[in-house]
Amino acid sequence: MEIKHEELFTHVRPAVESKRNEFHFYGYTTVTEADIWKYCVQKKWKKRSVPEMRTHEIINDVMELTPAEYMTYTQIEEQRGSDWFSDLNSDELQLLLSPKKGRQDQ
């Protein structure tokens, strides 16, 4: 029988809460328990079946997480999700992507 993510989170929540408190101690006060869990599920356990993992493996992975690892992940995800060219119209975007067409030969 597989355990659902929500049930598993409830089971290992003391470890996740402890890690959140550690992050807060180091000044990362906006990190929540849900953020840490999301990181583990989406990054650390991306290629694993979380419900089939043993409890001690999950707790160990949570406790090994460093603020640097987490912040690197969040920065990369932010860059992936941002639309850098949203303020450009189609002509400006075409000019940016094909700069030789937009300038005259010198």
C-alpha positions as CSV (number, residue, x, y, z in Angstrom):
1,M,0.0,0.0,0.0
2,E,1.4,3.4,-1.0
3,I,1.2,6.4,1.2
4,K,0.0,9.7,-0.4
5,H,2.2,12.7,-0.4
6,E,0.0,14.5,2.1
7,E,0.0,11.7,4.6
8,L,3.8,11.3,4.2
9,F,4.3,15.0,4.7
10,T,2.2,14.8,7.9
11,H,4.3,11.9,9.1
12,V,7.7,13.6,8.6
13,R,6.5,17.1,9.4
14,P,8.7,17.5,12.5
15,A,11.8,17.1,10.4
16,V,10.5,19.6,7.8
17,E,9.6,22.0,10.6
18,S,13.1,21.6,12.1
19,K,14.6,22.4,8.8
20,R,12.4,25.5,8.4
21,N,13.5,26.7,11.8
22,E,17.1,26.3,10.8
23,F,16.5,28.3,7.6
24,H,14.9,31.0,9.7
25,F,17.9,31.0,12.1
26,Y,20.1,31.7,9.1
27,G,18.0,34.6,7.9
28,Y,15.8,32.9,5.3
29,T,12.6,33.8,7.0
30,T,10.3,33.5,4.0
31,V,10.9,29.8,3.6
32,T,7.9,27.7,4.7
33,E,7.5,24.0,5.4
34,A,5.5,23.7,2.2
35,D,8.4,25.3,0.2
36,I,10.9,22.8,1.7
37,W,8.6,19.9,0.9
38,K,8.0,21.1,-2.6
39,Y,11.7,21.4,-3.2
40,C,12.3,17.8,-2.1
41,V,9.4,16.4,-4.2
42,Q,10.3,18.4,-7.3
43,K,14.0,18.4,-7.2
44,K,15.6,15.9,-4.8
45,W,13.1,13.1,-5.5
46,K,12.2,14.0,-9.1
47,K,13.2,10.5,-10.3
48,R,12.0,8.5,-7.3
49,S,8.7,7.3,-6.2
50,V,8.3,9.2,-2.9
51,P,5.5,6.9,-1.5
52,E,7.8,4.0,-1.8
53,M,10.7,5.6,0.0
54,R,11.5,4.7,3.5
55,T,10.8,7.2,6.2
56,H,14.5,7.5,7.3
57,E,15.5,8.3,3.7
58,I,13.0,11.1,3.5
59,I,14.0,12.5,6.8
60,N,17.7,12.3,5.9
61,D,17.2,14.1,2.6
62,V,15.2,16.9,4.4
63,M,17.9,17.3,7.1
64,E,20.7,17.3,4.6
65,L,19.2,20.2,2.7
66,T,21.3,23.4,2.9
67,P,20.1,27.0,2.4
68,A,22.5,27.3,-0.6
69,E,21.0,24.3,-2.3
70,Y,17.5,25.6,-1.8
71,M,18.3,29.2,-2.9
72,T,20.0,28.0,-6.0
73,Y,17.0,25.9,-6.9
74,T,14.6,28.8,-6.3
75,Q,16.7,31.2,-8.4
76,I,16.8,28.8,-11.3
77,E,13.1,28.1,-11.1
78,E,12.4,31.9,-11.0
79,Q,14.5,32.4,-14.1
80,R,12.8,29.5,-15.9
81,G,9.4,30.9,-15.1
82,S,10.0,34.5,-16.0
83,D,9.0,35.9,-19.4
84,W,11.9,38.2,-20.2
85,F,10.4,39.5,-23.3
86,S,6.9,40.2,-22.1
87,D,7.3,44.0,-22.5
88,L,8.4,43.8,-26.1
89,N,6.0,44.0,-29.1
90,S,6.5,41.7,-32.0
91,D,8.6,44.3,-34.0
92,E,10.9,44.9,-31.1
93,L,11.3,41.2,-30.5
94,Q,12.0,40.5,-34.2
95,L,14.6,43.3,-34.1
96,L,16.2,41.8,-31.0
97,L,16.4,38.4,-32.5
98,S,17.6,39.5,-35.9
99,P,19.8,42.5,-35.2
100,K,21.6,42.5,-38.7
101,K,18.2,43.2,-40.4
102,G,17.5,46.2,-38.2
103,R,20.8,48.1,-38.7
104,Q,22.3,49.4,-41.8
105,D,25.7,48.2,-43.2
106,Q,28.5,50.4,-42.2
